């Protein structure tokens, strides 16, 4: 069969993925599919202890194993011994101490993965096991000795806004716990490193979210100038934040440089659980003061984010958390205190929603408590408090983004509810599914709400620009960018932009690598806005040059020319010429760097214009709960999301449905269980992910109110779907059971006992 | 390594020699690393995610759980065997056109699972579809577009225009 299309794949169409055919055929090259002649396999030795002093490391037996070509430890790192996204506190290999279970200690390169496994087993490490610091409160109060020389608190941030003494007749408070979630992308970490023939540099094919940041950190550790480190995006099997930090990049490159041979490294699933950062577990206390009409007067809050052993992006996660204390609601007065700390738990960093997931779980729990305390309906209480464009937030920042929040809530509320469960439901529709244990008589239905706002792009003065090049030759366009395609569909969107701006149909994109300026990270719902803005800008510059060319030939002022479908027209004359014809024997190439507006740091009282822009969303969840067994079936999620402008309806639908599944996972299924620093469930057998049987019906409304600040009016859509769906589901469980449940994921024992 | 074996597998109808292989290698490893068939993906190594789904004697199995050397004498079919002339099967086409592909890592396994389902049941119920696909984890899509793709194939096969 062949796919035929009837319309042009411009902005607004459901253009198909350019990599779709190769992906369904199994031809698409993920980084784990790459091979090189004479290639070795790499593998990593990791600590079994969450906290220990390394007394000695003996690698001599590993070297003696036939097929082993290289064994490296911290002593073999030629450059900087540590790396990190914000603070460079994470060792390439542990040297004196291991600070979390799974911390890398050594790496080997050998002829076969099994040889690697045997080599790792032959390395002898003598540890002096220490008592791990696992309670983040002990990191704050100093009852445990610091695990880092510079202390355990990564960052503390207060927000003091308005009248600290303000109060109101209705006061509700709660303490909310959010579990540690794993991104669980399917394509585990993998890289192929190729030493340059001159021996002076390295080329690495890697699945990552941000090629240039990887290169910067790698070059420092490898002791190479950045221009000697070339990164190429290997096919990426999902990311969700877990590929923002370095994992195996330095190890693989170092093994290749040492052996002079290509080295491939690929984590198995268990190693992947130890090889990347997770979503921060957090404990959040909030106290809302409100008038009897439900209007919020003041919020007090305290956040503790457990960053685990190393800093990663914890300080930015903290800022996202505390600055979203109020959620999408007006709040004139606030006192917030927040900590991100280091412990001997697994390192935590970026995951879809980035700090806002945690804040939202707390503020939405509070809104339901406020509804109960005032006797106001949970939809009405939210509508009465919603924030509007022009309102001042608790940071003092004025909300400039378009904020169609009322529409989000009302359109969600207007969606049909699912039919009641019949008396004899199919067994797979029962909570617990095919376990066939749920009893129809014990099943209670519940409905719950969640509403959220999420910042887009990077904050606090960071200039996360993006770069793109557009080359028009004989009616065809080639785009070049370093934007990581992790599955989200930028490679679909970028050609759509070029077709719309330039009136061409044939658009290709070059290899995604570091041979052009940075695109920033595929994170923070930012690539449609940032790299989309860069592609749009580059295409517009090329269009200007094309109009000059056409204007000169046809003696028309280029400013009178415009694109109409695939033609260039004179808007006040008769000229009409196809872009194809107009660009024959014409070639032009332009590069554009897109920057978002500047932001600023927060001051000591948490005041400052720290965020670029915001997106809004509402979720309504319907659940069936077996109240005897504590089993939950999420029946339906209704959602209306502020997207600015829909650039590809099918892609947006996919982001919304996929984000909802991840939020559902955090609500009722997914948690990395850590006891005393030991990870108990690093496998897909024990860490449960939503399957097809867990997928609820999803009703979607995309709210289109183009944002004038966004390059194409479109807001990023990646994170919003996964944020307030979690509290909506938990609220529905509360509604069904009458239980006060202030943690996620909700476990059977939280319902039954 | 000293303990190396030679054996022959039958894959997509062709006889393929596996030389100097460690006896502990899974079928997934041999397909991907020795025989140049990387379409089957590895994501969990314990039969939970279905990314490595192949057919062994027409049964859909996780190739990560099959020792390659025990598959001698069986008929093995991989995603690469679905379309040797380069064209797409109806399931593959529907995955592309309905947006069932995002990162694509789960896709080959899911394509195999859907073909297997529809080869054995041409009009599955919603529950039967969900159960048949519940051994294949997708982390990107939330399954909505995958269900849409399956529905499209069923409709087209029945001659109902969608």
HADDOCK unambig.tbl for C-alpha pairs under 7 A between the chains (distance, minus, plus):
assign (segid A and resid 1 and name CA) (segid B and resid 87 and name CA) 5.63 0.50 0.50
assign (segid A and resid 1 and name CA) (segid B and resid 88 and name CA) 5.20 0.50 0.50
assign (segid A and resid 1 and name CA) (segid B and resid 89 and name CA) 6.37 0.50 0.50
assign (segid A and resid 1 and name CA) (segid B and resid 90 and name CA) 6.88 0.50 0.50
assign (segid A and resid 2 and name CA) (segid B and resid 87 and name CA) 6.76 0.50 0.50
assign (segid A and resid 2 and name CA) (segid B and resid 88 and name CA) 6.73 0.50 0.50
assign (segid A and resid 3 and name CA) (segid B and resid 93 and name CA) 6.97 0.50 0.50
assign (segid A and resid 16 and name CA) (segid B and resid 96 and name CA) 6.84 0.50 0.50
assign (segid A and resid 16 and name CA) (segid B and resid 97 and name CA) 6.48 0.50 0.50
assign (segid A and resid 20 and name CA) (segid B and resid 96 and name CA) 5.45 0.50 0.50
assign (segid A and resid 20 and name CA) (segid B and resid 101 and name CA) 6.45 0.50 0.50
assign (segid A and resid 21 and name CA) (segid B and resid 96 and name CA) 6.54 0.50 0.50
assign (segid A and resid 23 and name CA) (segid B and resid 104 and name CA) 5.51 0.50 0.50
assign (segid A and resid 23 and name CA) (segid B and resid 107 and name CA) 6.76 0.50 0.50
assign (segid A and resid 24 and name CA) (segid B and resid 92 and name CA) 5.56 0.50 0.50
assign (segid A and resid 24 and name CA) (segid B and resid 107 and name CA) 5.83 0.50 0.50
assign (segid A and resid 24 and name CA) (segid B and resid 108 and name CA) 5.63 0.50 0.50
assign (segid A and resid 25 and name CA) (segid B and resid 79 and name CA) 6.56 0.50 0.50
assign (segid A and resid 25 and name CA) (segid B and resid 80 and name CA) 6.54 0.50 0.50
assign (segid A and resid 25 and name CA) (segid B and resid 108 and name CA) 6.63 0.50 0.50
assign (segid A and resid 26 and name CA) (segid B and resid 39 and name CA) 3.85 0.50 0.50
assign (segid A and resid 26 and name CA) (segid B and resid 40 and name CA) 6.96 0.50 0.50
assign (segid A and resid 26 and name CA) (segid B and resid 79 and name CA) 6.46 0.50 0.50
assign (segid A and resid 26 and name CA) (segid B and resid 80 and name CA) 6.62 0.50 0.50
assign (segid A and resid 26 and name CA) (segid B and resid 108 and name CA) 5.62 0.50 0.50
assign (segid A and resid 27 and name CA) (segid B and resid 39 and name CA) 6.16 0.50 0.50
assign (segid A and resid 33 and name CA) (segid B and resid 38 and name CA) 6.10 0.50 0.50
assign (segid A and resid 185 and name CA) (segid B and resid 139 and name CA) 6.21 0.50 0.50
assign (segid A and resid 186 and name CA) (segid B and resid 43 and name CA) 5.48 0.50 0.50
assign (segid A and resid 186 and name CA) (segid B and resid 105 and name CA) 6.34 0.50 0.50
assign (segid A and resid 186 and name CA) (segid B and resid 139 and name CA) 6.75 0.50 0.50
assign (segid A and resid 187 and name CA) (segid B and resid 43 and name CA) 5.97 0.50 0.50
assign (segid A and resid 187 and name CA) (segid B and resid 105 and name CA) 6.20 0.50 0.50
assign (segid A and resid 188 and name CA) (segid B and resid 43 and name CA) 6.43 0.50 0.50
assign (segid A and resid 236 and name CA) (segid B and resid 103 and name CA) 6.68 0.50 0.50
assign (segid A and resid 237 and name CA) (segid B and resid 103 and name CA) 5.15 0.50 0.50
assign (segid A and resid 237 and name CA) (segid B and resid 104 and name CA) 6.69 0.50 0.50
assign (segid A and resid 237 and name CA) (segid B and resid 105 and name CA) 5.24 0.50 0.50
assign (segid A and resid 238 and name CA) (segid B and resid 103 and name CA) 5.43 0.50 0.50
assign (segid A and resid 238 and name CA) (segid B and resid 140 and name CA) 7.00 0.50 0.50
assign (segid A and resid 268 and name CA) (segid B and resid 44 and name CA) 6.86 0.50 0.50
assign (segid A and resid 269 and name CA) (segid B and resid 43 and name CA) 6.27 0.50 0.50
assign (segid A and resid 269 and name CA) (segid B and resid 44 and name CA) 5.03 0.50 0.50
assign (segid A and resid 428 and name CA) (segid B and resid 127 and name CA) 6.61 0.50 0.50
assign (segid A and resid 486 and name CA) (segid B and resid 103 and name CA) 5.94 0.50 0.50
assign (segid A and resid 487 and name CA) (segid B and resid 102 and name CA) 4.47 0.50 0.50
assign (segid A and resid 487 and name CA) (segid B and resid 103 and name CA) 3.52 0.50 0.50
assign (segid A and resid 488 and name CA) (segid B and resid 102 and name CA) 6.19 0.50 0.50
assign (segid A and resid 489 and name CA) (segid B and resid 102 and name CA) 6.96 0.50 0.50
assign (segid A and resid 650 and name CA) (segid B and resid 99 and name CA) 6.22 0.50 0.50
assign (segid A and resid 654 and name CA) (segid B and resid 141 and name CA) 5.46 0.50 0.50
assign (segid A and resid 654 and name CA) (segid B and resid 145 and name CA) 6.93 0.50 0.50
assign (segid A and resid 655 and name CA) (segid B and resid 141 and name CA) 6.91 0.50 0.50
assign (segid A and resid 657 and name CA) (segid B and resid 141 and name CA) 6.04 0.50 0.50
assign (segid A and resid 657 and name CA) (segid B and resid 142 and name CA) 5.07 0.50 0.50
assign (segid A and resid 657 and name CA) (segid B and resid 144 and name CA) 6.44 0.50 0.50
assign (segid A and resid 658 and name CA) (segid B and resid 140 and name CA) 5.07 0.50 0.50
assign (segid A and resid 658 and name CA) (segid B and resid 141 and name CA) 4.14 0.50 0.50
assign (segid A and resid 658 and name CA) (segid B and resid 142 and name CA) 3.99 0.50 0.50
assign (segid A and resid 660 and name CA) (segid B and resid 142 and name CA) 7.00 0.50 0.50
assign (segid A and resid 661 and name CA) (segid B and resid 142 and name CA) 4.94 0.50 0.50
assign (segid A and resid 684 and name CA) (segid B and resid 44 and name CA) 6.38 0.50 0.50
assign (segid A and resid 684 and name CA) (segid B and resid 48 and name CA) 6.12 0.50 0.50
assign (segid A and resid 685 and name CA) (segid B and resid 48 and name CA) 6.37 0.50 0.50
assign (segid A and resid 691 and name CA) (segid B and resid 134 and name CA) 5.27 0.50 0.50
assign (segid A and resid 691 and name CA) (segid B and resid 137 and name CA) 5.71 0.50 0.50
assign (segid A and resid 692 and name CA) (segid B and resid 130 and name CA) 5.23 0.50 0.50
assign (segid A and resid 692 and name CA) (segid B and resid 133 and name CA) 6.13 0.50 0.50
assign (segid A and resid 692 and name CA) (segid B and resid 134 and name CA) 4.91 0.50 0.50
assign (segid A and resid 692 and name CA) (segid B and resid 143 and name CA) 6.04 0.50 0.50
assign (segid A and resid 693 and name CA) (segid B and resid 130 and name CA) 5.31 0.50 0.50
assign (segid A and resid 693 and name CA) (segid B and resid 131 and name CA) 6.36 0.50 0.50
assign (segid A and resid 693 and name CA) (segid B and resid 134 and name CA) 5.92 0.50 0.50
assign (segid A and resid 695 and name CA) (segid B and resid 142 and name CA) 6.55 0.50 0.50
assign (segid A and resid 695 and name CA) (segid B and resid 143 and name CA) 6.74 0.50 0.50
